[in-house]
């Protein structure tokens, strides 16, 4: 009984410590944890997408605000969606991003992550963590993470890769889908993309 109480207390304290992490420490910790697992997992390196998805689910998803990411990606059309449609959009967009990120992990080839100097003022509720992916024989790729502070800690709401925002990159495409088929048409289009990716990835 004492062991169970001690284990529970340790888990609560660990969560509390992580919740108080600064944005740069959070991004650094999660990135290194994920890459360390990938470095040791030959199945993921050889293209096991399902294992990569499970890794993303466990290590990455808890630190993203998918509701805000989806709202930013949909843009002004977000207000046209009912609460149920917003929920469906968020779920489908999350699935799309998870599959895209998981696919990137299966292509891991000993890249190194370099973390740029981080600045944040006391009391800031929004932060930018700048990183760079370095791979021998290729130009470094800049990856920046935008985070917002919530009660449960810092959450990522956008990722900018080589100067291109993940959420705004989808905005024109999503806007066209809404013009063609309304909000339901957009939901169907994202769901179709997810099915196509699942078929390509073998699940």
QUICORBEL-V59780 format. One record per backbone hydrogen bond with DSSP energy under -0.5 kcal/mol. NH is the residue of the N-H (numbers start at 0). CO is the residue of the C=O. E is the energy in kcal/mol with one decimal. If there is no record, write none. Layout:
NH/CO/E, NH/CO/E
This chain:
4/0/-2.3, 5/1/-2.6, 6/2/-2.6, 7/3/-2.5, 8/4/-2.6, 9/5/-2.4, 10/6/-2.2, 11/7/-2.3, 12/8/-2.6, 13/9/-2.6, 14/10/-2.4, 15/11/-2.3, 16/12/-2.3, 17/13/-2.4, 18/14/-2.6, 19/15/-1.1, 20/17/-1.4, 25/21/-2.4, 26/22/-2.6, 27/23/-2.3, 28/24/-2.8, 29/25/-2.7, 30/26/-2.4, 31/27/-2.4, 32/28/-2.4, 33/29/-2.4, 34/30/-2.7, 35/31/-2.3, 36/32/-1.7, 37/33/-2.3, 38/34/-2.7, 39/35/-1.1, 40/36/-1.1, 41/39/-0.9, 44/40/-1.8, 45/41/-1.8, 46/43/-1.8, 47/42/-2.5, 48/46/-1.6, 51/47/-1.6, 52/48/-2.8, 53/49/-2.2, 54/50/-1.9, 55/51/-2.4, 56/52/-2.8, 57/53/-2.0, 58/54/-2.7, 59/55/-2.0, 60/55/-2.3, 62/59/-2.1, 63/60/-2.0, 64/155/-3.0, 65/63/-0.9, 68/64/-2.1, 69/65/-2.6, 70/66/-2.1, 71/67/-2.5, 72/68/-2.2, 73/69/-2.6, 74/70/-1.9, 76/73/-1.0, 77/74/-2.0, 78/75/-1.0, 79/76/-1.3, 80/76/-0.5, 80/77/-1.2, 85/81/-2.9, 86/82/-2.0, 87/83/-2.2, 88/84/-2.9, 89/85/-2.4, 90/86/-2.1, 91/87/-2.6, 92/88/-2.8, 93/89/-2.3, 94/90/-2.1, 95/91/-2.2, 96/92/-2.5, 97/93/-2.6, 98/94/-2.3, 99/95/-2.1, 100/96/-2.8, 101/97/-2.6, 102/98/-2.0, 103/99/-1.5, 104/100/-1.7, 105/101/-1.6, 106/102/-0.5, 106/103/-0.9, 107/104/-1.7, 111/133/-2.8, 113/111/-0.6, 113/131/-3.2, 115/113/-0.5, 115/129/-2.6, 123/120/-2.1, 126/146/-2.5, 128/144/-2.7, 129/127/-0.6, 130/142/-2.0, 131/113/-2.2, 132/140/-3.0, 133/111/-3.3, 133/131/-0.6, 137/134/-2.1, 140/132/-2.3, 141/139/-0.5, 142/130/-2.1, 143/159/-2.6, 144/128/-3.0, 145/157/-2.6, 146/126/-2.8, 146/144/-0.5, 147/154/-2.5, 148/124/-2.6, 149/152/-2.4, 152/149/-1.7, 154/147/-2.6, 155/62/-3.1, 156/145/-2.7, 157/145/-1.2, 159/143/-2.9, 160/158/-0.6, 160/163/-2.5, 161/141/-3.4, 161/159/-0.6, 163/160/-1.9, 164/162/-0.6, 165/158/-2.7, 168/164/-1.7, 169/165/-0.6, 169/166/-0.8, 170/166/-0.5, 170/167/-0.6, 171/167/-0.6, 173/169/-3.0, 174/170/-2.6, 175/171/-2.1, 176/172/-1.8, 177/173/-2.2, 178/174/-2.2, 179/175/-1.9, 180/176/-2.7, 181/177/-2.6, 184/180/-1.4, 185/181/-1.7, 186/182/-2.5, 187/183/-2.5, 188/184/-2.0, 189/185/-2.5, 190/186/-2.5, 191/187/-2.3, 192/188/-2.0, 193/189/-2.3, 194/190/-2.1, 195/191/-2.2, 196/192/-2.4, 197/193/-2.5, 198/194/-2.1, 199/195/-2.1, 200/196/-2.4, 201/198/-0.7, 202/197/-3.3
